[in-house]
Amino acid sequence: MKSFRAAFDDLWYLSRPYFTSEEKKSAWVLLTAVLGLTLLLVGADVLQSFSRNIFYTALQQRDVTSFLRGLFWFVRTPSMIIPGFFIITLPSLLISVYATYLQQLLQLRWRRWMTHRMLAQWLDQNLAFRIAVTRAHLKETSDNPDQRIQEDIDGFVRDTLSQFLDIVSRTITFVSYVGLLWALSGSITVLGVRIPGYFLWIALLYSAFASIVTHLTGRRLIPLRITQQKAEADFRYGLVHVRDHADSIALSGGGDREKHLLLGKFSSVYDNFLGIMTRTKWLGFLTDGLGTLSGNFALLVGSIRYFAGKITFGTLMQLVQAFSRVEEALGWIWSAYPAITEWRANVSRLASFQRTMDFIAVSDHDSLREKSASNSDIVTENLTVLRPDGSVLLSNVNITLPQGQDIVLTGASGVGKSTFLRALAGIWPFTSGQIHVPEARVMFLSQRPYLPLGTLREALCYPVAPEAVPDERVCRILDLVGLSFLADERDTEARWTERLSPGEQQRLMFGRILINRPEWIFLDETTSNLDQEGEIRLYDLLREHIPNLTIVSITHRQALQDQHAVQIDIGCHSPGPRV
């Protein structure tokens, strides 16, 4: 019961926002249309059962006229007029096609809405970074967010709609056929006891037994599916990691080690899937066996009245169909159990990711940053910065970064200079105290440049839209930072992190500064891959082309430190322990 409640809570948590969103009208219209078409399909199926009764009975009696009318026209009976089989089939085909189309349209729109929402939430308020640094201390897991957004949303939307409509269809089918099964089956006497509608009771008992046995056999599949999804994602991430660091691995001679690590991840995939295979095998024996048995079982039981001459051959076939439909409607759990376990694993993973984002978003760590006048200094008051495990990195830091000056932050390696910059940027969640920052354009660049996917122009202009920058300015900037040889490739899409050397990437970052023209720039070892002459020249470019720029640098190079008018030793302002 707890597992069912948890599944329902996760489903409601993920589904409710869409059906109450700005797209709720189109969502409900599409869902209602699909439900209506599903209802029509079930009604058509019931009518077809009467048509089958007509032409099967006509076959038994060798009545060609009734047979052809039962197939292609109408047959009048004492109680109703029954359309021919094909008169029902052709509209049913059209209804079925449109039901599928509208279901897929609803699925696509729902996926689009969830993808936009999750991507926006993941990238707003720097949640992607904040989740990464707090993941080990979160109650909900949040591994492989790329898989959650790309794969799990698609699976959740597709399977949720499919399972929901399947349940609705089976419920309507049960309601439609249960009375028919009761009427057709008649009664049977067992040990002197007359049992009316005995076929219905047999279907109920059969389905109850099958559902209980199937659940007991297959319930272990749910945690196995969850583990499999995580193992597959970890293995895929490992492969991508090797691809992105192929150069470093080759230079380090680490191919054998990486192979060992990847094979270890694949072993988890392999071993867990063996467990899924074993459990699925026994579940397959059960579900396939029950499915095969049900139709023949109905035919066997119904044949008793047929051979006794109490029903016609057409009625027997209609009875078998009614039994099968009722049994299928009641046997949703055992017939769809493998799909249910995969869906449940998907829902659990996606809900955990959404809850993680909601939890982090509610924890507003940017409240300590207070905006000041545009020409003011940056001031910290009693700023304490913690590590993710809660230990103190910087304690009671009280410093002033004067606007309009070149400032270098110094201190021993590991004292917390880079983390201090993250706190100033408002993205480090483990902080307390107060930071007064100006209303100004600010950029932060780290030692490892970030180059977005796309063209060189997009990498240079980021995060500004490339079309907002004139072409001649792009060429001019590339020339200023020593990358003029790439001007002809500025609109070429490539993996620029692989095409460019680390030093070239850092030069591109200075071009990005010249494009964006911030008022404050924070540089964290941003020239570490350049020679002394090259880095001093790039700093001079910033001073020349952005005269009012405030530069805040972190560097261990004495020559570059001497280029800054103000030097602040972070360690001296923090009595807390150092790494």
C-alpha positions in Angstrom: 0.0 0.0 0.0 2.9 2.4 0.8 4.4 1.7 -2.6 1.1 2.4 -4.3 0.7 5.7 -2.4 4.2 6.7 -3.2 3.7 6.0 -6.9 0.4 8.0 -6.9 2.1 10.9 -5.0 4.9 11.0 -7.5 2.5 10.9 -10.4 0.3 13.7 -9.0 3.4 15.8 -8.3 4.7 15.6 -11.8 1.3 15.7 -13.7 -0.7 18.4 -11.9 1.5 21.4 -12.9 0.8 20.8 -16.7 -2.9 20.3 -16.4 -3.2 23.5 -14.3 -0.7 25.5 -16.4 -1.2 28.1 -19.1 -1.7 25.2 -21.5 -4.4 23.6 -19.5 -7.3 24.3 -22.0 -5.6 22.6 -24.9 -4.4 19.8 -22.6 -7.9 19.0 -21.3 -9.5 19.3 -24.8 -7.0 16.8 -26.2 -7.4 14.5 -23.3 -11.2 14.6 -23.5 -11.1 14.0 -27.2 -8.9 11.0 -26.8 -11.1 9.6 -24.0 -14.2 10.2 -26.2 -12.6 8.3 -29.1 -11.6 5.5 -26.8 -15.2 5.2 -25.6 -16.4 5.0 -29.2 -13.8 2.3 -30.0 -15.1 0.2 -27.1 -18.7 0.7 -28.2 -17.7 -0.3 -31.8 -16.1 -3.5 -30.4 -19.3 -4.4 -28.5 -21.3 -3.9 -31.7 -18.8 -6.1 -33.6 -19.4 -8.9 -31.1 -23.1 -9.0 -32.2 -22.1 -8.9 -35.8 -19.7 -11.8 -35.3 -22.6 -13.7 -33.6 -24.7 -13.1 -36.7 -22.3 -14.3 -39.4 -20.8 -17.2 -37.2 -24.3 -18.5 -36.7 -25.0 -18.0 -40.4 -21.9 -20.1 -41.2 -23.2 -22.8 -38.9 -26.6 -22.8 -40.6 -25.0 -22.4 -44.1 -27.2 -19.3 -44.5 -25.4 -17.3 -47.2 -27.8 -14.3 -47.2 -27.5 -13.8 -43.4 -23.8 -14.3 -43.6 -23.3 -11.6 -46.3 -25.7 -9.2 -44.5 -23.9 -9.8 -41.2 -20.6 -8.9 -43.0 -21.5 -6.0 -45.3 -25.0 -4.7 -44.4 -27.5 -4.7 -41.6 -29.4 -7.5 -39.8 -32.7 -6.9 -38.0 -33.3 -8.9 -34.8 -36.3 -8.9 -32.5 -34.5 -6.5 -30.1 -32.2 -4.4 -32.3 -30.8 -3.6 -35.7 -27.2 -4.8 -36.0 -24.8 -3.1 -38.5 -22.6 -5.4 -40.6 -19.1 -6.2 -39.5 -17.4 -4.0 -42.1 -19.8 -1.1 -41.6 -18.5 -1.0 -38.1 -14.9 -1.7 -38.9 -14.2 1.1 -41.4 -15.3 4.0 -39.0 -13.5 2.2 -36.2 -10.3 2.3 -38.2 -10.7 6.0 -38.7 -11.4 6.5 -35.0 -8.4 4.4 -34.0 -6.0 6.4 -36.2 -7.2 9.7 -34.9 -7.2 8.5 -31.3 -3.6 7.5 -31.7 -2.7 10.8 -33.4 -4.4 13.0 -30.8 -2.7 11.0 -28.0 0.7 11.5 -29.6 -0.1 15.2 -30.0 -0.9 15.5 -26.3 2.2 13.5 -25.5 4.4 15.8 -27.6 2.9 19.0 -26.1 3.2 17.7 -22.6 6.8 16.7 -23.2 7.6 20.2 -24.7 6.0 21.9 -21.6 7.9 19.7 -19.1 11.2 20.1 -21.0 10.9 23.9 -21.1 9.9 24.0 -17.5 12.7 21.7 -16.2 15.4 23.3 -18.4 14.4 26.8 -17.2 14.3 25.7 -13.6 17.6 23.8 -13.9 19.4 26.8 -15.4 17.7 29.6 -13.5 19.2 30.6 -10.2 22.2 28.5 -11.1 20.4 25.4 -9.9 22.6 23.1 -12.1 25.7 24.3 -10.2 24.0 24.4 -6.8 22.7 20.8 -7.2 26.2 19.6 -8.3 27.8 21.0 -5.1 25.1 19.9 -2.7 24.2 16.5 -4.3 26.0 14.4 -1.6 23.9 16.1 1.1 20.5 16.0 -0.5 17.8 13.6 0.7 16.6 13.1 -2.9 19.0 11.8 -5.5 19.8 13.9 -8.6 22.3 11.9 -10.6 22.5 12.3 -14.4 20.2 15.3 -14.9 20.8 15.1 -18.7 19.1 11.7 -18.7 16.2 13.0 -16.6 15.4 15.9 -19.0 16.1 14.1 -22.3 15.0 10.5 -21.7 12.9 10.3 -18.5 10.5 13.1 -19.4 9.8 11.4 -22.8 9.2 8.0 -21.1 7.1 9.5 -18.3 4.8 11.4 -20.6 4.5 8.5 -23.1 3.9 5.8 -20.6 1.7 7.8 -18.3 -0.7 8.6 -21.1 -0.6 5.0 -22.3 -1.2 3.5 -18.9 -4.0 6.0 -18.1 -5.8 5.5 -21.3 -5.3 1.7 -21.0 -7.0 1.8 -17.6 -9.9 3.9 -18.9 -10.3 1.7 -21.9 -10.3 -1.4 -19.7 -12.8 0.1 -17.3 -15.2 1.1 -20.1 -14.7 -2.4 -21.6 -15.5 -4.1 -18.3 -18.7 -2.0 -17.8 -19.7 -2.7 -21.4 -19.2 -6.4 -21.4 -20.0 -7.5 -17.9 -23.8 -7.4 -18.4 -23.4 -9.1 -21.8 -21.3 -11.8 -20.2 -23.8 -12.3 -17.4 -26.7 -12.6 -19.9 -24.9 -14.9 -22.4 -23.4 -17.3 -19.9 -26.7 -18.3 -18.3 -26.6 -20.5 -15.2 -24.9 -23.7 -14.1 -25.7 -26.0 -11.2 -22.8 -27.3 -9.1 -23.5 -29.7 -6.2 -27.1 -28.8 -6.3 -26.4 -25.1 -6.2 -27.6 -23.0 -9.1 -25.0 -20.3 -10.1 -26.4 -17.6 -12.4 -23.9 -15.8 -14.7 -21.3 -18.4 -13.8 -19.0 -17.2 -16.6 -18.7 -13.8 -15.0 -17.7 -15.3 -11.6 -15.1 -17.5 -13.3 -13.6 -14.4 -15.0 -13.5 -12.5 -11.8 -11.8 -15.3 -9.9 -9.4 -16.0 -12.7 -8.3 -12.3 -13.0 -7.9 -11.9 -9.2 -5.7 -15.0 -8.9 -3.6 -13.9 -11.9 -3.1 -10.4 -10.6 -2.0 -11.5 -7.1 0.4 -14.1 -8.4 1.8 -11.7 -11.0 2.4 -8.9 -8.4 4.2 -11.3 -6.0 6.4 -12.6 -8.9 7.2 -9.2 -10.5 7.4 -6.7 -7.7 11.2 -7.0 -7.5 11.4 -5.6 -11.0 10.7 -2.0 -9.9 14.0 -1.5 -7.9 15.8 -3.5 -10.5 14.6 -1.1 -13.2 15.6 1.9 -11.2 19.0 0.5 -10.7 19.3 -0.3 -14.4 18.5 3.2 -15.5 21.1 4.6 -13.1 23.7 2.1 -14.2 23.1 2.8 -17.9 23.3 6.6 -17.3 26.6 6.2 -15.3 28.1 4.1 -18.1 27.1 6.6 -20.8 28.5 9.5 -18.7 31.8 7.6 -18.3 32.0 7.3 -22.1 31.3 11.0 -22.7 33.8 11.8 -20.0 36.5 9.9 -21.8 35.6 11.5 -25.1 35.8 15.0 -23.6 39.2 14.3 -22.0 40.8 12.0 -24.7 43.8 14.3 -25.0 44.6 14.3 -21.3 44.1 10.5 -21.1 46.4 9.9 -24.0 49.1 12.1 -22.6 48.9 10.4 -19.2 48.9 6.9 -20.7 45.7 6.3 -18.8 43.9 4.2 -21.5 44.2 1.0 -19.6 42.9 2.6 -16.4 40.0 4.2 -18.1 39.1 0.9 -19.8 39.1 -0.8 -16.4 36.8 1.9 -15.0 34.4 1.8 -18.0 34.3 -2.0 -17.9 33.5 -1.8 -14.2 30.6 0.5 -14.9 29.4 -1.8 -17.7 29.7 -4.8 -15.3 27.0 -3.1 -13.2 24.8 -2.7 -16.3 25.4 -6.3 -17.2 24.9 -7.9 -13.8 21.8 -5.9 -13.0 20.2 -6.7 -16.4 20.8 -10.4 -15.7 18.7 -9.9 -12.6 16.0 -8.2 -14.7 16.2 -11.0 -17.3 15.8 -13.7 -14.6 12.8 -12.0 -13.0 11.3 -11.2 -16.4 11.7 -14.8 -17.5 9.5 -16.1 -14.7 7.1 -13.2 -15.1 6.9 -14.0 -18.9 6.1 -17.7 -18.2 3.3 -16.5 -15.9 1.8 -13.7 -18.1 2.1 -15.5 -21.4 0.8 -18.7 -19.9 -2.2 -16.9 -18.4 -2.9 -15.1 -21.7 -2.7 -18.3 -23.7 -4.9 -20.2 -21.2 -7.7 -17.6 -20.9 -9.1 -17.8 -24.4 -8.9 -21.6 -24.6 -10.3 -21.8 -21.1 -13.3 -19.7 -22.0 -13.9 -21.8 -25.1 -13.7 -25.0 -23.1 -16.2 -23.9 -20.4 -18.6 -22.3 -22.9 -18.6 -25.4 -25.1 -20.5 -27.3 -22.4 -23.7 -25.3 -23.2 -23.0 -25.3 -26.9 -22.8 -29.1 -27.1 -25.9 -29.3 -24.9 -27.6 -27.4 -27.7 -28.5 -24.4 -25.5 -26.6 -21.8 -27.5 -25.6 -21.4 -31.1 -22.0 -21.3 -32.4 -22.2 -17.5 -32.9 -23.4 -17.1 -29.3 -20.5 -19.3 -28.2 -18.0 -17.1 -30.0 -19.6 -14.0 -28.6 -19.4 -15.5 -25.2 -15.7 -16.3 -25.6 -15.1 -12.7 -26.7 -17.0 -11.2 -23.8 -15.1 -13.5 -21.4 -11.8 -12.4 -22.9 -12.7 -8.7 -22.8 -13.8 -8.9 -19.1 -10.8 -10.9 -18.2 -8.4 -8.5 -20.0 -10.1 -5.5 -18.4 -9.7 -7.1 -14.9 -6.2 -8.5 -15.7 -4.5 -5.1 -16.4 -2.0 -5.7 -13.7 -0.7 -9.1 -14.8 -0.9 -8.4 -18.5 0.9 -5.0 -18.3 3.2 -5.7 -15.3 6.6 -5.4 -17.1 5.5 -2.0 -18.6 4.2 -0.9 -15.2 7.5 -1.6 -13.5 9.5 0.4 -16.1 7.0 3.2 -15.9 7.2 3.2 -12.0 11.0 3.4 -12.1 10.8 6.3 -14.6 8.3 8.2 -12.4 10.4 7.7 -9.3 13.6 9.0 -10.9 11.9 12.0 -12.5 10.1 12.9 -9.3 13.3 12.8 -7.3 15.0 15.2 -9.8 12.0 17.6 -9.7 11.9 17.5 -5.9 15.6 18.2 -5.8 15.2 21.3 -8.0 12.2 22.5 -6.0 14.2 22.1 -2.7 17.2 23.9 -4.0 15.1 26.7 -5.5 13.3 27.3 -2.3 16.7 27.6 -0.4 17.4 31.1 -1.5 21.1 31.7 -0.8 21.3 34.9 -2.8 19.6 36.9 0.0 22.9 38.0 1.4 23.8 40.0 -1.7 22.6 43.6 -1.5 22.6 45.8 -4.6 24.2 49.2 -4.3 24.8 52.2 -6.5 26.3 51.5 -10.0 29.6 53.3 -9.1 30.1 51.8 -5.7 32.6 49.3 -4.3 32.1 45.7 -3.5 32.1 45.2 0.3 31.8 42.1 2.4 30.6 42.1 6.0 31.3 39.1 8.3 31.2 36.9 5.3 31.6 33.2 6.2 32.0 30.6 3.5 31.6 26.9 4.3 32.5 23.7 2.4 29.7 21.4 1.3 30.4 19.2 4.4 29.7 22.2 6.7 33.3 22.9 7.7 34.5 26.5 7.6 36.6 27.6 4.6 36.6 31.4 5.2 35.4 33.0 8.4 34.2 36.6 9.0 35.8 38.1 5.9 35.5 41.9 5.9 37.1 43.4 2.8 36.4 46.2 0.3 37.1 45.8 -3.5 37.5 49.4 -4.7 35.6 50.3 -7.9 37.9 51.4 -10.8 41.0 49.7 -9.5 43.0 46.7 -10.6 42.8 44.2 -7.7 44.6 40.9 -7.2 43.4 38.4 -4.6 46.3 36.4 -3.1 46.7 33.6 -0.6 48.0 30.1 -0.2 46.6 27.4 -2.6 43.4 26.0 -1.1 42.7 29.0 1.1 39.4 29.5 -0.7 40.0 32.3 -3.3 38.0 30.6 -6.1 35.1 29.8 -3.7 35.2 33.4 -2.5 34.6 34.5 -6.1 31.6 32.1 -6.3 30.2 33.7 -3.1 30.6 37.1 -4.7 28.8 35.9 -7.8 25.9 34.6 -5.6 26.2 31.0 -6.7 27.9 29.4 -3.7 25.0 28.2 -1.4 27.0 27.7 1.8 27.5 31.2 2.9 26.4 33.7 5.6 27.0 37.4 6.2 26.5 40.3 3.9 27.8 41.3 0.4 27.2 44.7 -1.1 27.5 44.6 -4.8 27.0 47.5 -7.4 24.3 47.6 -10.0 26.7 47.0 -12.8 27.6 44.5 -15.6 29.7 41.8 -14.1 31.6 38.9 -15.7 33.3 35.9 -14.0 35.8 33.8 -15.9 37.4 30.7 -14.5 40.7 29.0 -15.3 39.0 26.4 -17.5 37.2 28.3 -20.3 33.6 27.4 -21.2 32.9 27.2 -24.9 29.2 26.5 -25.8 28.3 24.2 -28.6 28.0 25.9 -32.0 30.1 28.3 -34.1 33.3 30.1 -33.1 31.3 33.4 -33.3 28.8 32.0 -30.7 31.7 31.0 -28.4 33.3 34.4 -28.7 30.1 36.4 -28.1 28.7 34.2 -25.3 26.4 35.0 -23.6 25.5 37.8 -25.9 23.5 36.7 -29.0 26.0 36.5 -31.9 23.7 38.3 -34.4 23.9 41.4 -32.1 27.6 41.8 -32.9 28.7 43.2 -36.3 30.8 40.9 -38.4 33.7 43.4 -38.7 33.8 43.7 -34.9 34.1 39.9 -34.5 37.0 39.9 -36.9 38.6 42.8 -35.2 38.4 41.2 -31.7 39.9 37.9 -33.0 42.8 39.9 -34.4 43.3 41.8 -31.1 43.6 38.6 -29.0 45.9 36.9 -31.5 43.4 34.6 -33.2 43.1 36.3 -36.6 44.0 33.0 -38.3 40.5 31.8 -37.2 38.6 34.7 -38.7 37.6 32.7 -41.8 36.1 29.9 -39.5 34.1 32.2 -37.3 30.8 30.7 -38.6 32.0 27.1 -38.5 30.4 24.7 -36.1 32.9 22.5 -34.4 34.0 21.1 -31.0 36.1 24.2 -30.3 37.2 22.8 -26.9 39.0 20.2 -28.9 40.1 22.4 -31.9 41.7 25.1 -29.8 44.6 24.7 -27.4 44.2 25.7 -23.8 46.1 29.0 -24.4 43.9 29.8 -27.5 40.8 29.1 -25.5 42.0 31.6 -22.8 42.7 34.2 -25.5 39.2 33.7 -26.8 37.9 34.5 -23.3 39.6 37.9 -23.4 37.9 38.5 -26.7 34.6 37.6 -25.0 35.3 40.3 -22.4 36.0 42.9 -25.2 32.7 41.9 -26.8 30.6 42.0 -23.6 32.3 45.1 -22.1 31.5 44.5 -18.5 32.1 47.1 -15.7 33.6 44.5 -13.4 35.6 41.4 -14.5 36.7 38.6 -12.2 39.5 36.5 -13.6 40.4 33.2 -11.8 43.8 32.0 -13.2 42.4 33.0 -16.6 45.9 33.3 -18.2 47.5 30.2 -16.6 48.2 28.7 -20.1 49.8 31.8 -21.5 53.4 33.1 -21.3 54.1 36.2 -19.2 54.3 38.5 -22.3 51.0 37.2 -23.7 49.1 37.6 -20.4 50.3 41.1 -19.8 49.4 42.1 -23.3 45.9 40.8 -22.9 45.4 42.7 -19.6 46.6 45.9 -21.4 44.0 45.3 -24.1 41.3 45.3 -21.4 42.6 48.5 -19.9 42.9 50.2 -23.3 39.5 49.2 -24.8 37.4 49.3 -21.5 38.8 52.3 -19.6 36.3 52.1 -16.7 36.7 48.4 -16.1 37.4 47.1 -12.6 39.7 44.0 -12.8 39.7 41.5 -10.0 42.3 38.7 -10.5 43.4 35.5 -8.9 46.9 34.5 -9.9 50.0 32.9 -8.4 52.4 34.7 -10.9 54.3 37.5 -9.2 54.8 39.4 -12.4 51.1 39.6 -13.0 50.4 40.4 -9.4 52.7 43.4 -9.7 50.5 44.7 -12.5 47.6 45.3 -10.0 47.4 48.4 -7.9 45.6 46.7 -5.0 46.6 43.4 -3.5 44.4 41.6 -0.9 45.5 38.5 0.9 42.3 36.5 1.4 43.9 34.4 4.1 44.7 37.4 6.2 41.0 38.4 6.3 39.9 34.9 7.4 40.9 33.4 10.8 39.2 30.2 9.9 41.1 26.9 9.0 42.8 26.5 5.6 42.9 23.5 3.4 
